[in-house]
Amino acid sequence: MTRDIKASEAAARFEVVVDEAATAAQEAMGAIDATQDISLVSANIFTKLTEAQAALKKTDGDLHTLVDKQIPPSTIVSPNNMMELFDKTVKKLGGLDNLSSQEMSLLNKITNPDTPLTYFALRREMTAIGKAIEKGEGPYGNIDQTALRSIYRAMGSDRTLVAESIGGSELRKTLNLANRTTVQRKELEKRIIKSFGKDLQGSIASELTKAINLGAKGNVSGLNRILKALPPELRREAIATAINVVSIDKGARGLDFGFAQFSTVMGGLKRNSDVYKKIIDVLGPDSSQFLDDLLEVSKRITDARGRVSQTGKANQALIAEGLTAQNIAMQIWNSSIGRRVVRGVAAGGGVVSGGPAGGMAADAITDVLMSAGKTDR
């Protein structure tokens, strides 16, 4: 009640305690790599992802070039896998006439006895189909994506056979490594686009905070998705910062650590063990005890704040007049109900002890509740 008196010593002292605790909490969050600037974290993630994408692209290109240099461009390719695919496709379609014009053109190229398919021609067609798959452009841009991918895989298999026939198992292994690198690069590029948009002008910040808020409600899918998109070396900072940001109290004094916000978010995360385990795996085992301690502190401060009215207006008048002032106390004491309770206390040794006094007090309360319309009671 003394804290509820605005500008009182007790109220000021409590605010100092809360301020110091908020500062300490923010510093402690910094120990697990949390910051308040999630936009900077997002920018760092984008930089790391694009650097990784550039490195993969270079490795991808270097490996494919290495393979191509060891196979003479005029080497004749046996399009066994492509022919097998076309045979199956034609049967499904009910005849050659149902192939698209682009598919028929490709089939003619790989089956024309007068112009056998060379390795150089195969690579050129693969490049065109790859462009159609990624950007929907070029002579194959109108073909169904599923059909394009099937054709590209069949071409890749025929290329592998050529590589093995020219350079043996070693060249085949190099080509397989090049293909795996290509897959990794494309997967990373998809993650970058999904996180930052096609124009790469977006931010992963909102996705991070959204994943934490959904995780507190038991939805782990967002967290799984965001962790997959993050570079491993930045996951700790990103997740810690996201927890920190959703726990910020954006009050009049600026961006303070929000004990109530942290209690809500972290309490929700702890109630969902799958989500919480993933977070601890990212932050490290030592973070579990720290988060538990900070959660306990946050709950206590939030509870303590809750015991004080938000405006202080109602209690201010009550305390100022004096809750135990004789005029108020005597009105209660001398009322008919007050006298009945007093008699009960005298007879039974106190309401808290139960017995006759407890019964009389209960009778008095029942009497009030049952007296409909008698507001003075």
N, C-alpha and C positions, 0 to 999 in steps of 0.2 A: 504493500500500500504506500510505503514511503517513496518507492521508486515511481509510483504513479503520479506523484506531485511534480508537475513540470518545473524544470529549473532547480529542483531540489538537489542537495548534495548526493543523495543516494542515486537519483536518476543520472546525474553527471558521472558518478563513479562507475555505474553499470555501462554507460556508453563508452567510457574509456576502456573498460575490460573487453567489450565487444570489438572495438576498433583494433585493439592490440591483438586480439584473437584472429581477426580477419587478416591483418598484416602477416601474422605468423602462419596462418593457413595458406595464404598466397605464396609465401616463401617456401613452405613445405611442398606445395604442388610443383613449384619450380624444381625441386629435387628429383621429381620423376619426369622432368623435361616438359612440363606444362607451361604454356605461355597464355597471355590474354589475346594475342594477335593471331587468330586462326587464318586470316587472309595471307599472312606471311608463311605460315605452315603450308597452305594451299599452293603458294607460289614455289616453295621449295620442292614440294611433291611434283609439281609440273616440270620443274627444271630437271629433277632426277629422272623422271619418266622419259622426257624427251631426249636426255643424254643417253639413256639406255636404248631408246629406240634408234638413235643415230648410230650407236655402236653396233647394234644388231644388224642394221641396214648395211653398214660397211662390211661386216663379217659375211653377211648373206651374199652380197655382191661379189666379194673376193673369192668365196668358195665356189660359186657357180662359174665365175670366170676361169678359175683354176681347172675345173672340169672341162669347160668348153675348149680351152687351149690344148688339151690333150687329145681331143677328138677331131680329126680332120673334117672341115665343113661339108665336104663332098661325100662323106661316108653314107652309104645307103642304109636306110632304116626299114626294118621289117615291122609294119604297123599291126602286129598280132593283137595286142590288147585293144587298140582302137577298133579293129574290125570286129572283134568279139562284142564290143559295146554296141556298135552299129547294128550288128545282127540281132541283138536282143531288143534294141530300140525299134527297129523296123517291124519285128514280130508284134511288139506291143501296140504299135501304131496301125498295123494292118496292111502295111505296104510302103514302098519307097516314096510314093506320091504324097504321103502324109508328113514327110520330113520337111522342115523349114528350108527356105532357100539357102540360108547360110549353112545349115547342116548338110544339105545336098552338095553344096560347093566344096565343103571340107571333105566329104566322102569321095568326091571326084578327084581331089588332089592326092589323096592317099592311095587311090586304086588305079590311077592312070598309068598303064604300062609304058607309055611313051615318055613320061616324065616321072621316074621313080622318086619317092620321097627321100630327100637328103637330110642329114643331121641339121644343117643350116636352116632348111625349110621348116623342119619340125620345131626348132627353137623360135623361129619367127612367128609361127602359128601359136605356140604356147604363150609368147609375149602378148599377142593380140587377145587371146582368150583370157589371160590373166588380167589385162586392162579392163576387159568387159566385166569380169567378176568383181573387181575392186571399184570401178567407177561407172560401169554401164556404158562405156564408150567403145568406139571402133566398129569394125564390120560384124562383130558377134554380139553387139550390145543389145539386140532385140531377142536373143535366145534366152529361154528360161534359165534362171540361176542354177537350179538343181541339175539340169542337163549340162550346163557349162562346166560345173564342178566335176561331173562324171567324166566328161571328155578330157578335161585337164588332167585328172588322175590317170586316165588310160594313156595319155601322151607321156606323162611322167614315168609310168611303168615301162613303156617302150624305150624311153631315153635311158632308163637304168640298164636295160638289156644291152643297149649299144655301148654304154660306158664300161660294162663288165666285159664285153667282147673285145674292147680296145685296150683297157687298162687293168683288167682282172679285178680281183676282189678289193684291192686297195682303192682303185678309182671308184668302185661301187660304194665303198664305205664313205669316201669323201663326198660323193653325191648325196648319199643318205643324210650325212651331217649337214650339208647345204640345205637340203629340204626341211630338216628339223629346225634349222635356224630361221628359215623363211616362215614356218608356222609360228615360231615364237615371236618373230617380229610382227606378224599380222595380229596375233592375239594381243600383244602389247598395244599396238595401234588402236585396236578396238576398245581396250580399257581406257586409253587416253581420251578417245572421242566420247566414250560413255560418261567419263568423269568431267570433261571440260567442254564438251560440245564439238560439233563438226568444225566450227571456226576456231576452236581452241581458245576462245576468249572467256570461257566460263570459269567457275571456281568449284573446287571440291569441298569448300568450307560448309556449305549448307548440307551436303550429303553426309559429312562427318557428324555434325550435330544432330541431324535427323536420325542417323543410325544409333546414336547414344540414347536419344529420347524414345525411339521405338524399342530399343533393347531393354529399357527400364520398364516397358509394358509387356515384355516377354517375346517380342518379335526379333529373332536372331538373324533373319535373312538379310536385313540391311547391313548389319555388322559383317556378316560373311562376305557380302559383295564388296564392301569398302576395303576390307582387309586384303582381299584378292587384288584389288587395284593399286594398293599402296606398295611402294618399294620397301623391302624388309627393314632397311636401316632407318626408315622414317616412321614406321608404324607406332613405336612407343611415343614419340613426340606428338604425332597426330591424334592418337586416342586420348592421351593425357590432356592435351589442349582442348579437345572436344568436350571432355568431362568438365574441365575448368570453365570453359566458355558457357556451357549450359547452366553452370552453377554461379554465374555472375549476378550480383544484385545491382541492376542498373538504376540506382537511386539518385537522389539529388546531389550526393557527394561524389558521384562518379562511379567508376566500375569497382565496387567492393566485392570481396568474396561473399557469396550468399549462403549462409548456413541453412536457411529453410530450403533453398533451391537444391543445395547439395544433398540434404537429407532426403528430399523427394526422389532425386535422380539415383543416388547411390543406393538408397533403400530399395528402390525398384529393381536395380541391377542385381543386388544381392538376393532378392527373392526369386530371381530367374537364374538358376545355377549354370545352365548352358552358356548364357550370355556372359555371366560374371567370370566363368572359367576362361573364356576366350580373352577377356580383358586382362585378367591376371597373367595369362600366358604371354601377352604382348608386353605388359608393363613390368613383368618380372615377379618372382615369388616374394621378394621383400616388400613389394607394394601392398600386399594383402593386409598385413598388420597395420601399416600406415593408414590405409583407407578405412579400416575398421575403427581405428582410433579417431580419425577425423570425423567419421560418421557419428561416433558417440558424442564427441564435442559439439558437433553441429546440432544433434538432437537436443542436447541439454540447453544450449544457447537459444534454440528455437522455442523450446518449452518455457524457458525463463522469460523470453520476450512475450510469449503468449499470455503470461499471467498479468501483464500490464495492458490496460485498455489502449486502443490505438489513438484515441483523442485525449483521454484523461479527463474528459468533461464530466462524465457521470461520477466517477470516484473522487474527482477534485472537490466537488461540493460536499460529498459525504464526509471526506476526511477533514475538510476545512471546518465544517460544523462540529465535527467530533462524533465518531460513531458511538462512543461511550458517554457522550454528553448526557447530563441528568435528564434533560427534557425528553430526549428520545428514549433513553433506557427506561425511564419511569413510566412512559406511556405503555411500553410493552409489559413492564413488570406489573403494572396495576390493572392490566386488562383482565377480563374474566378468564381467558385462556391462559394468560401468564400466571394467574393465581392458581389455576388448576395444576399447571406443571410444577409450580413451586411446592404445592401441597404434596404432589407425587414425589418430588425429590426428597422432601422432608420425611415422607413415609418410607420410601424404599431405598434411600441412600444414594440416589443419583440416577439420572437417565441412562448414563453409559453402562451402569451395572445391570440393566435389565430389570426384571422383577416387577413389582407393583408400579414403580415409577415409570418404567418403560411402557407398561400397559396404559397408564394414565396419559402419557404423552401421546401415544398412538390414538387414544380416544379423542384427545384434543384436536389432533391433526385431522382425524376423520370427521369430527364435528365441523371443522372449517370447510373441508372439501364437499361435504354433503349439504352445506347451507347455500344452495343456489340463489343467486340474486342478492345476498347479503355481503356487499362488497367491503363493508367496514371490517368484517372479520378477516 
